[in-house]
Amino acid sequence: MKKHLFRCSMVSRNLLGAFLFGLLVAGHAYAGARDQAYRVFSRLAGVPPTTSQLDELEGLVQAGNLSGVAQAAVDTDQFLEVTVRDFLASFTDRDQSPRVEYNDFIATGTGMVRDGVSFDQILYADIVYTGPVAAVTPPIAPVAPDNNQHYAALETHPAGLKTLLTRRTQTEVTPGIAPAGAFSLRSWGESYYSAGTNRRSLRFAMVNFLCRDLEAMSDVTRPDFRVRRDVTRTPGGDGAVFKTKCVGCHAGMDTLAGAFAYYNFADNRLQYTNGVVQEKYNINPGEFPDGYVTIDDSWLNNWLVGANAGLGWPADKTTGNGAASFGQMLAATREFPVCMAQRVFKKVCLKKPDTDAEKSGVAGLATKFAEGKKFDLKALFVGSATLCAGE
């Protein structure tokens, strides 16, 4: 059976490779307006245009209206169900893979894109998208705290996400959980609060929304006054290793990770213990008894100066309590819109911006994305597709 599955997998890969090679050849064979129209539409919609659609789209390109082609693509159901779905899915996977089951984060982000909701709210707002409150046919399992059946059924429902997605509040849907955008959704908890010490949540907040992994943010000049007791100060018996390596991440990470001190994921559900620090925050006290003891969900930013100052931290949000205020700080950084622009460009254009023109174009998209604090993610998709339309 395993051999059979392997052969099927290899056949699928070969077919996929042939398909991609065909697209590459076609990209060289076709030229001009029709080729650009095909490319922009397909990249955004996730499916190629019909012949009649392509005739109309080609006319838009010839008239100098490439954005019109992109707009036609983002108005399709497939844009939400394929392209946006895959873009958002990796946010809730530790391996950054889009091959995850449809979940509350994907649904919420998709609904926000559909409705033009400012995307910075994904980091802090009391917002969640579910299926409709009223009954539908066929029926959809209700939202449950201990399983994902509602969202799995929602994605495959014949009515389509464009129709079904319904904006609600987390306060209503998951009472007792302090609302904090992505950080208080079940899918985030399953990936980043389960086991561990919630440092993983801090790490992936940086990876997903600032495009910075902790190793790249290491700064050994930061003071270690809030590094917890479970971190040895003499790894391998050598105190110098802590000062020259370990402190680089922990000095900044542990000062911020307090924001998640009341969150946990256990028994297949997100948990929130208001006013009570999760036990995981103070484990292994004998490792370094003089280390920091977490007593509440306060956080402070230890990266305001030093190697990470260039991320553009907001001057008025340097400390706070809880995940929502932490998310507000991330949303107000200079790097958040830059990261979103880079991620959308890579999704749409299938590569990182590498030429000077592309880098400048993506920087311009990031500036426009943040302008007036609109954070319109759909506009980022349209702008990215037109930016690489010639490739």
N, C-alpha and C positions, 0 to 999 in steps of 0.2 A: 504493500500500500504506500509506504514511504517513498519507494523508488518511483512508483507511478506518479505521486504528487510532485516529486523532483523533476520527472520528465515533463509534466504539464507546466511546471514553473519555468523550465528552460525553454519550452516552446513559446510560452507567453512572453518571455524576455526577448527571444529572437524576433517574434512578431512585433513587439514594441520597438526593438532596434530598427527593424525594417521600416516601420511606420515613421519613426523619427528621421531616419535617413531619407525617406521619401519627402518628408517635409523640408529637409535641408536642400535636397535637389530642387524641389519646387520653388524654394525661396530664391535660388539662383536662376531658375528658368523663367520665372515670372518677373516682370519689372514694372516699376512705376506705380501709378495710383491704385490699380487693382490689387497688386501685391501688398501694398501698405494697408489697404482696407481689410484685406483678408487677415493679415497678421495682427492688427490692432484688435479687431473683433474677436478673433479666436483666443487670443491671450486673455482677454477680459471675460468673455462669456464661457470659456472652457470648452466650447464646441464651435465648429466652423459655421460660417453663414451659409444659407441656402444660395442657390444661383441667383434667384431673384433679389434676395437681400444684398448679395455682393454687387449686383448691378447698381442698386441704389447707393450703396456705400461708396462704390468707386466714384460715383458722381459727386459725393460730398468731398472726397479727397481732391478731385479735380477742381472743385470750387474753393479749395483752400480751407476746408472745414474738417480737419482731422479730428478735432475734439467732438464733432458731431458723430463720427464713427464710434468713438469711445463711449459717448453718451448712449448711443443705441445699444451698445453691448451691455453697459451696466444697468440698463432698463430691463434686461431679460431675467427670467427666473434663474437661469443657469449661473448668472453672475453671483447671486447669493448662495445658490445650492452647491456650486462647484468651487469657484475661485475664492470667494470670501470664506467659505467653509474650510478649505485647505489652508488658507492663510492663518486663520485663527486657531486651528486644531493644534498646531505645534506649540502654542503658548501653554498648553496644559499637559505636555509630555516631557519627561526628563531627558529624553533623547532628541527632543525637538523634531519629532516625526509628525507628519499630518495624518498618519494612519491610526487614528484613535476614534473611539466611538463618539458619536454626536453627544454633546453634554451641555450643561447650563452656561458655561463660558462661551462656547461657540454660538449657541442660540442668542445669548445676550449681545455679544459683539455683532452678530449678523443683524439682529433687530435694530441696533443702534445705527448701523450703516444704512439699512433700509429707510429709517426714519430721519436720518440726518442729525442724530444726536451727537453732540460734541464728544469726541472719542476720549478725551482726557477723563471723562466721567467713569470709564472702565476701571480707573484706579481708586475711586473713593465713593461713588454715589450709591444711594439706596435704590438700586435698579436691578431688575432681572427680567428676562423674557422667557415666557413659557408658551405652551399651546393655549388655545382659547379657553376661557372660563366656562363658556356654554358647551354643551355636549355636541359632538360631531360624529359623523358616520363615515367610516368605521370608528369606533370609540378609541380614545387614547388613554392609556393608564394615567392616573393622577400623579402629580409631583409627589415624590416620597423622599423622606430624609435618608433612607438606607438603601436606595437603589437608583439606577439610571434609566429605568424602563420608560418613563415618560418621554425623555429626550430621544431615546433610540426609536420609539414609535413615531415621534413627531417628525423625524427626518424622512421617514419612508411613507408618510401619509400622502394619499393621492391629491389632497387639496393644495399641497405645496406650502413651503415656508413663507413665501411672500404674503400669503393670505393668513396663515395660521399664527405666526409669531405675534404674541400679545405682550405689551409692556406692563409690568407690575412692579411692586416694591418687594425687596427682600424681607422687609419688616412684616409684610402680609404673608408671604410664601413660606418663610422660614423664621417664624417668631422665636425670639430668644437668642438669635445670632446677631451680634452687632454688625450692621451693614457697613461694608467697606469695599464696594465694587468687586473686582475679581477676587480679592483676598478673603471674602466671606462667601464664596461659592463652593458648592460641594466638590466640583471637579478640581479646583485649586487645592482644597484640603486633601483630597485623595492622593494627589501627586506630591504635594510639598509639606503637608503637616503630618502625614503618617510616619510613625516611628521617628527616629532622629531627634533633633533638638530645635527644630524650626529654623535653623540657619539656612536650610535648603530653600525655604520660602524667600528669604532675603536674597540669596544667590540668584534665584530665577526671576525675582522682581527686577534685578539689575540686568540679567541676560535678556529678558523679554522686552523691557520697556526703555532701557538705556543702551542696549547692545554692548554691554560690558560684562565679561565674566570676572570673577573675583581675582583670579590670578593676574589679570591685566590691571586690576585696581590696587594691587599690593603696594603699600607705602609703609615702610618700617620706621618712618619718622613720627608716626602718630602715637600718642600716649596710650598705654594699655590698661587704664584704670577701670574699664568696664568689661574686660575679658573674664569670662566666667570661670568657676572653680574646676570644671571638668577638663580644662586645657592645661596640660603639664607645662611648667616653665623650664623643664630640663629634659627635652626629648632626647632619648638615647644617652641620658646622663650629661648632656652638654647644654648649659644654660645659654650659650652663645647662639645656638640654633634657633631658640625661641625669639631672641632679639633680632636676629638677622633674616629670619624667614617667617616663622609662624605669626608673629605679631603683625606682619604686613597686611594680612587679611583680617585677622581676628580683631585688631584694634578698631577697625571701621565697621566690620560686620556685627560684632557683638553689641556695639552701641546703638545700632539701628534695629537689630532683630528683636529687641524688647517689644516692638510694636505688635508682635504676634503672640505675646506671652499668654493670652487667654484662649488661644485657638488650639485645637487638636483634631485628629481624625482617627477614630477608633470605632469598632463595632459597625464598620461600613457606613459611618455617618460623620458629618462635620459636627464638632462640639465646641461650645463656647462657655467658659466659666467666668462670668463677669466678676471682677474683683479678686479672683483667685488664680494665681500663677500656676500654669501647668507644671507638674512634677518634673517633667523632662528638662526644664530650664535650670534645675539645681541638682542634677544628678552628679554622682561621683565627687562629692565634696572633699574627699580626702586627697584628690589628685593635686590640688593646690588650695588649701583651706583659706588662704588670704585673698583668693580671687573674688570677683564680683558676685553678689547674691541678688538675683532678680526678685524684686518685691512688688512690682506692678508692671503695667504695660507701657511705661515711658520709654521714649527713644530720644537720642540726640545724634546730630550729624558730626562725626569726627573727621570728615573728609572736606571740610570747608576750606582748608588750606592744604598745601602740599600737592602731591602729584595729581590728585583728583579734583582740584579746585576748578579746573578748566571745564568741568561738566556743566557749569553754570547753575549752581544751586541757588534757590531763591533766598534773598537776604532776610525775609520776614518769616521763613519757615525752617528754623534750624533745630527745633525740638518740639516734642508733642507727646500725646498719649494715644495709643491705639493705631490700628492699621489704616483707618480712614485718613487720619492726619498725615501719616507716613505717605500714603498714596497721593495726597494733595501736594506734598513736597516734590515727589517724583514728577508729577504732572506739570509742575511749575519750573522744572529744570530746562535749561537750554537744549539739553541733549535728548529729551523725550521726543520732540517733533523731528529731530534729525534721525533718530533711530527708526521711527515709524516710516519716514520717507525712504530710508535705506532698505527696510524690510519689504515695503510694498514694491519698490523698484525691482528688487531681487526676485520677488514672486512673479511679477508681471513680465519682466524682461529676461528672466532665467539666468541672471548673472549679477554680480556686484557692479556698481558703476566704476569703470576703470579708466575711461578717457577723461581728459580735462573737461570736455564739454559735458559729459555725463555727470561728473562730480559737481560741476557748477550748476547743472540743471536740477540735480537732486537737492542741492543746498537751497536753490530757489523754491522748490516744492515744499521743503521743510519750513522755510520762512512764511510761505503763503498758508501752509497748514496751521501754523500758530497765530497767524494774523487775526487780531480781534478775538482771539481765543475760541475760534470756531471749531478747530480740530476736525475738519470734515474728511473722514477717511475715504469716502467715495471719490472725492475730488483728487486725493492722492493717487488712486488707481487710474483715474482718467489722465492725470498729468504724467504719470509714469509711462503709460501705454503710448502716449504721443511722443514722449521723449526718446523712446527707442524704436519708433515706428519704422525707421529706415534700416533696421538690422534683422 
